[in-house]
Amino acid sequence: MTKGNRNAAAIALIAELAEAFPQTFFVDRVRRRPLKIGIRNDILAARPGLEPRDLGLALKIYVSCFGYQRQLANGTDRVDLNGEIAGKPTPGQIKGGANCVKHFNDKRMAAAKARREQAAAIKAKASAPPPARRIGLADLRAAAAARKAVA
């Protein structure tokens, strides 16, 4: 299976988890909350037909999104499969979430700056005078004839 197919399957698995555990998992990235440590084992126990490797990738994608990391950085309580509080993030986890949020924001700002610079370059190119006409063979012959006439 290609990487794209694995990612698509993992995203589909996130949708299945959101349907099976609606208080815990969300397809909408903004609503994602920090998950209980060890929730992978709870899911495998509740849904024994799942492939552990597929679940691992789905959870990796789930927790790496901006909304999840923002909630982690804010110190939002972790939740179990029933949506009940299952602990708090540690200060190190909160700091890690804050670093991820900063990284996301830095990338977003860099992309916006690049778009602005590209737009300015296009605008400058459009307002620049047209390049001078290149000299052709006929122009060179005419210049040579003019020099001969003066000499």
C-alpha contacts under 8 A as a table, 3 or more apart, distances in Angstrom:
res1	aa1	res2	aa2	distance
1	M	5	N	6.10
1	M	6	R	6.42
2	T	5	N	5.19
2	T	6	R	6.21
3	K	6	R	5.03
3	K	7	N	6.13
4	G	7	N	5.12
4	G	8	A	6.13
5	N	8	A	5.03
5	N	9	A	6.06
6	R	9	A	5.03
6	R	10	A	6.07
6	R	54	D	7.78
7	N	10	A	4.95
7	N	11	I	6.15
7	N	57	L	7.66
7	N	58	A	7.79
8	A	11	I	5.11
8	A	12	A	6.18
9	A	12	A	5.00
9	A	13	L	6.12
9	A	54	D	7.76
10	A	13	L	4.89
10	A	14	I	6.28
10	A	54	D	6.27
10	A	55	L	7.19
10	A	57	L	6.14
10	A	58	A	4.40
10	A	61	I	7.62
11	I	14	I	5.01
11	I	15	A	6.51
11	I	58	A	6.34
11	I	61	I	7.72
12	A	15	A	5.08
12	A	16	E	6.39
13	L	16	E	4.88
13	L	17	L	6.14
13	L	55	L	7.46
13	L	58	A	6.46
14	I	17	L	5.01
14	I	18	A	6.11
14	I	25	F	7.42
14	I	26	F	7.71
14	I	27	V	6.71
14	I	58	A	6.09
14	I	59	L	7.79
14	I	62	Y	7.27
15	A	18	A	5.00
15	A	19	E	6.28
15	A	26	F	7.48
15	A	27	V	5.84
16	E	19	E	5.08
16	E	20	A	6.13
17	L	20	A	4.97
17	L	21	F	5.67
17	L	22	P	7.60
17	L	25	F	6.14
18	A	21	F	5.25
18	A	22	P	4.96
18	A	23	Q	7.95
18	A	24	T	7.14
18	A	25	F	4.43
18	A	26	F	5.11
18	A	27	V	6.40
19	E	22	P	5.53
19	E	25	F	7.92
21	F	24	T	5.58
21	F	25	F	6.00
21	F	81	L	6.19
21	F	82	N	6.88
22	P	25	F	5.66
22	P	26	F	6.85
22	P	83	G	8.00
23	Q	81	L	7.34
23	Q	82	N	6.06
23	Q	83	G	4.54
24	T	32	R	7.96
24	T	33	R	7.51
24	T	35	L	7.65
24	T	79	V	6.53
24	T	80	D	6.70
24	T	81	L	5.67
24	T	82	N	6.47
24	T	83	G	4.76
25	F	32	R	6.69
25	F	33	R	7.95
26	F	29	R	6.81
26	F	31	R	6.29
26	F	32	R	5.73
27	V	32	R	7.91
28	D	31	R	5.74
28	D	32	R	7.04
29	R	32	R	5.52
29	R	65	C	6.76
29	R	66	F	7.38
29	R	67	G	5.38
29	R	68	Y	7.05
30	V	66	F	7.71
30	V	67	G	4.54
30	V	68	Y	7.23
31	R	67	G	6.78
31	R	68	Y	7.71
32	R	67	G	6.04
32	R	68	Y	5.05
32	R	71	Q	7.53
33	R	67	G	7.86
33	R	68	Y	5.55
33	R	71	Q	5.96
33	R	72	L	7.35
33	R	76	T	7.09
33	R	77	D	7.74
33	R	78	R	6.81
33	R	79	V	7.25
34	P	63	V	7.63
34	P	68	Y	6.26
34	P	69	Q	7.94
34	P	71	Q	6.70
34	P	72	L	5.87
34	P	76	T	6.84
34	P	77	D	6.67
34	P	78	R	4.64
34	P	79	V	6.45
34	P	89	P	7.97
35	L	39	I	6.78
35	L	78	R	4.86
35	L	79	V	5.02
35	L	80	D	6.36
36	K	39	I	5.37
36	K	78	R	5.11
36	K	79	V	5.21
36	K	80	D	5.24
36	K	86	A	5.67
36	K	87	G	6.92
37	I	78	R	8.00
38	G	41	N	5.78
38	G	42	D	6.98
39	I	42	D	4.92
39	I	43	I	6.16
39	I	80	D	6.77
39	I	81	L	7.40
40	R	43	I	5.18
40	R	44	L	6.25
40	R	55	L	7.42
40	R	56	G	7.45
40	R	59	L	7.89
41	N	44	L	5.07
41	N	45	A	6.14
42	D	45	A	5.12
42	D	46	A	6.16
42	D	81	L	7.54
43	I	46	A	5.01
43	I	47	R	5.83
43	I	48	P	7.95
43	I	81	L	7.62
44	L	47	R	5.08
44	L	48	P	5.16
44	L	49	G	7.72
44	L	50	L	6.49
44	L	52	P	7.28
45	A	48	P	5.57
47	R	50	L	6.06
50	L	54	D	7.44
50	L	55	L	6.91
51	E	54	D	5.36
51	E	55	L	6.29
52	P	55	L	5.06
52	P	56	G	6.02
53	R	56	G	5.06
53	R	57	L	6.40
54	D	57	L	5.27
54	D	58	A	6.21
55	L	58	A	5.00
55	L	59	L	6.09
56	G	59	L	5.20
56	G	60	K	6.11
57	L	60	K	4.95
57	L	61	I	6.21
58	A	61	I	5.21
58	A	62	Y	6.03
59	L	62	Y	4.82
59	L	63	V	6.06
60	K	63	V	5.48
60	K	64	S	6.10
61	I	64	S	5.29
61	I	65	C	6.77
62	Y	65	C	6.12
62	Y	68	Y	7.56
63	V	68	Y	5.69
63	V	69	Q	6.95
64	S	68	Y	6.89
64	S	69	Q	6.75
65	C	68	Y	5.58
65	C	69	Q	6.38
66	F	69	Q	5.17
66	F	70	R	5.96
66	F	100	C	7.74
66	F	101	V	6.48
66	F	104	F	7.03
67	G	70	R	5.11
67	G	71	Q	6.27
68	Y	71	Q	5.21
68	Y	72	L	6.22
69	Q	72	L	4.90
69	Q	73	A	6.03
69	Q	97	G	4.79
69	Q	98	A	7.20
69	Q	100	C	6.49
69	Q	101	V	6.29
70	R	73	A	5.00
70	R	74	N	6.21
70	R	97	G	6.37
70	R	98	A	6.92
70	R	101	V	5.99
71	Q	74	N	5.05
71	Q	75	G	6.46
71	Q	76	T	5.50
71	Q	97	G	7.90
72	L	75	G	5.15
72	L	76	T	5.77
72	L	89	P	6.93
72	L	93	Q	7.17
72	L	94	I	5.60
72	L	97	G	5.36
72	L	98	A	7.67
73	A	76	T	7.67
73	A	93	Q	7.58
73	A	94	I	4.47
73	A	95	K	6.40
73	A	96	G	7.29
73	A	97	G	4.43
73	A	98	A	4.64
73	A	101	V	7.63
74	N	94	I	6.95
74	N	98	A	7.94
75	G	88	K	6.99
75	G	89	P	6.03
75	G	94	I	5.96
76	T	88	K	7.02
76	T	89	P	7.36
77	D	85	I	6.13
77	D	86	A	7.18
77	D	87	G	6.01
77	D	88	K	4.73
77	D	89	P	6.71
78	R	85	I	5.75
78	R	86	A	5.29
78	R	87	G	5.29
78	R	88	K	5.59
78	R	89	P	6.82
79	V	82	N	7.56
79	V	83	G	5.17
79	V	84	E	5.24
79	V	85	I	4.63
79	V	86	A	4.96
79	V	87	G	7.29
80	D	83	G	5.29
80	D	84	E	5.61
80	D	85	I	6.53
80	D	86	A	5.66
81	L	84	E	7.45
89	P	92	G	7.94
89	P	93	Q	5.75
89	P	94	I	6.20
90	T	93	Q	5.11
90	T	94	I	6.21
91	P	94	I	5.00
91	P	95	K	6.09
92	G	95	K	5.02
92	G	96	G	6.09
93	Q	96	G	4.90
93	Q	97	G	6.12
94	I	97	G	5.08
94	I	98	A	6.18
95	K	98	A	4.97
95	K	99	N	6.15
96	G	99	N	5.05
96	G	100	C	6.28
97	G	100	C	5.06
97	G	101	V	6.19
98	A	101	V	5.05
98	A	102	K	6.11
99	N	102	K	5.03
99	N	103	H	6.09
100	C	103	H	4.94
100	C	104	F	6.13
101	V	104	F	5.06
101	V	105	N	6.13
102	K	105	N	5.07
102	K	106	D	5.98
103	H	106	D	5.05
103	H	107	K	6.17
104	F	107	K	5.23
104	F	108	R	6.17
105	N	108	R	4.97
105	N	109	M	6.05
106	D	109	M	5.10
106	D	110	A	6.07
107	K	110	A	5.08
107	K	111	A	6.10
108	R	111	A	5.16
108	R	112	A	6.20
109	M	112	A	5.05
109	M	113	K	6.11
110	A	113	K	5.04
110	A	114	A	6.14
111	A	114	A	5.07
111	A	115	R	6.23
112	A	115	R	5.09
112	A	116	R	6.23
113	K	116	R	5.08
113	K	117	E	6.14
114	A	117	E	5.08
114	A	118	Q	6.04
115	R	118	Q	5.06
115	R	119	A	6.11
116	R	119	A	5.10
116	R	120	A	6.14
117	E	120	A	5.03
117	E	121	A	6.12
118	Q	121	A	5.07
118	Q	122	I	6.20
119	A	122	I	5.13
119	A	123	K	6.12
120	A	123	K	5.01
120	A	124	A	6.02
121	A	124	A	5.04
121	A	125	K	6.05
122	I	125	K	5.10
122	I	126	A	6.13
123	K	126	A	5.09
123	K	127	S	6.27
124	A	127	S	5.21
124	A	128	A	6.05
125	K	128	A	5.19
135	I	139	D	5.94
135	I	140	L	7.18
136	G	139	D	5.26
136	G	140	L	6.52
137	L	140	L	5.10
137	L	141	R	6.27
138	A	141	R	5.15
138	A	142	A	6.20
139	D	142	A	5.09
139	D	143	A	6.19
140	L	143	A	5.11
140	L	144	A	6.18
141	R	144	A	5.09
141	R	145	A	6.14
142	A	145	A	5.07
142	A	146	A	6.17
143	A	146	A	5.06
143	A	147	R	6.28
144	A	147	R	5.13
144	A	148	K	6.31
145	A	148	K	5.14
145	A	149	A	6.21
146	A	149	A	5.12
146	A	150	V	6.41
147	R	150	V	5.26
147	R	151	A	6.28
148	K	151	A	5.19
